[in-house]
Amino acid sequence: MTVLVQTLLGDASEARFAGRRRDTLAITSEDARRRRLRAATAAGTSVAVDLPRGSFIAHDAVLHDDGQRIVVAERAPEPALVVRLDASLPTEALLAQSALVGHWAGNQHLLMETAGHEHCVRIATSAALMLEAARALDLPGADISIAQLPFARERAPLVEGHSHG
């Protein structure tokens, strides 16, 4: 049996879904923006997503509810470059480093999320190439590493693409 999803029902934390068994559907940040998708849940249920244009599947979105079990979107971890800036640097230096990382990632159209002094950039090539490029930015005091992280848990990235024309 295939579950057809044509609308998002809400968030798994809502009281109306309390007590239901939870079956997760792992969705990458890229797939979260797609309006059509076929995949299988952790329990093996086939899911066909056919949402209206402009839809975004957030982490913990309820895709299906049969009264006993809910199918819930779970953001799948993706390879990421993590740049932790040295919080002890002067504000001007932190701003300059943040702008440099943002410009570098944005110029390559890479998905980047920022929280505090940490910048996470989804890896689009290889970890080795991303590390080499990030280290070439010359960010004194920064800790640069690779991790598996979920991206775009709550909202779609701000820019889908643009022209340089």
N, C-alpha and C positions, 0 to 999 in steps of 0.2 A: 504494500500500500504506500502511495506517495501522498504526503501532506502538501497541499497547495496553499501558499501564503500570498494573499493579495492586499493585506493591510497589516500594520503593526498594531498589536493589541494593547500595549502599555509597557510598563517596567516590572520586572520580576519582583521588585521590592514592595509593590503595591499590595495592600491588605487583601484584595479580592483574589490574589493568587496564592495566599498562605495555605499551607498544608498540601499543596500539589507536589507530586513527584516532578523532578526537574531533569530534562534531557537537553543537553547542550549541543549547539551547532557552532563549531569553530569557524570564525569568519575573519579574514585578514582585513586590514584597513582599506586595501584596494577593493576587495569584494564588497565591503560595507557600502560603497557608493554605487554599486551596480544595481540596476532595477530588476535584472533577471539573473537567476543563479540556480544551479542544481548542486546539491551536496547531500551528505548523510550525517545524521547526528551521532553522538558518542554511542548511543544504543543501537545504531544501525537503521534508524528510520530515514527513508528517502524524503527529501524536502525539495520542492520546486518553488522558488520565489519569483513572483511576477508583480512588482510594486509599481505605483505611479512614478512618472519622471520626477526627479528631484528628491526622491526618498533617500534616507540614510539609516542604516541599521546600526544603532548604538549598542554598546556592550550592555547586556542584561535586558535587551528588548525582547518582549514575548512575541513569538511568531505564530504560535498555535496553542490552543487550550481546549482539551477535550473534557474538562471537568475533573479529571483525575491527574493528568500530566500536562505540563507545559513544556513547549520547546522554546529554549532561551538562547539568544545569540551570545556567544562568548568570544571576545576578541582574542585571536590567536597571537602568541608572541612572534615577533619578526626580528631578524638580525638588525642590530642598531649600533651606531657609533655614539658613545656617550662622552660628552665633553663637560667635565666639572671644573668650573673656574675657581680660582683661589679667592675665597670670600674676604680674605684679609687685604686684598689689593684696594687701592683707592677707587672711589666710585667712577672717576673718569676712565681709569684703566679697565675696569669691569665693563663699562659701557662700550668702550672701544673694542674689547675682545668679543663681546656679545655681537656687536655689529659686524665684525669680521667673520665670525662663524655663520651668522645669518646670511650675509652676502654670499659667502662661499656656497652654502647649501642652496640658497634661493637661485643663484646663478645656474645651478645644475638641475633645478626643478626637483629637489629632493624634499621629501616630507620631513619637517622638523617640528619638534615640540619643545617648549621651554618651561621650566618650573624653577624659580629661584635662580641659583647659579649653575643650573644643569641644563644642557642642551642635548637633546636626543635626535639623531638624524637616522632615518631609515636607510639601510644599506641597499644601494641599487646596483653595485658592481660586485666587488669582493671585499671582504674584511681587510685584507692586506692593503689593497689600493686605497681604501677609505682611511685607514690608519696613517698611511704614508702622506696622503693629501692633508689630513688634519694636522699632523705634526709639522708639515711645511708652513702652516699658518703662523708658527712661532708665537705660541701663547704661554708666556712665562707663568709658571705656577699651576698650570692647568693639568688635570689628570685626564688622560684620553684612553678609553677602553672600548671593548666590544661586549655587548650583552644581548640577550633575547628579551624584547619588551613588546607589550601591546601598544599599538598606535591608534589614534583617533577613536578613543573609547566613547566619547560623548558627542562629538560633532565632527562633521567632515572638515577636511583641510580648507583653509580660506580661499586658496587659489587652485583651480583645477588645471590651468594652463593659460598661456598668453603668447602673443606674437611679439617678435623682436623687430617687426617691420616698421 
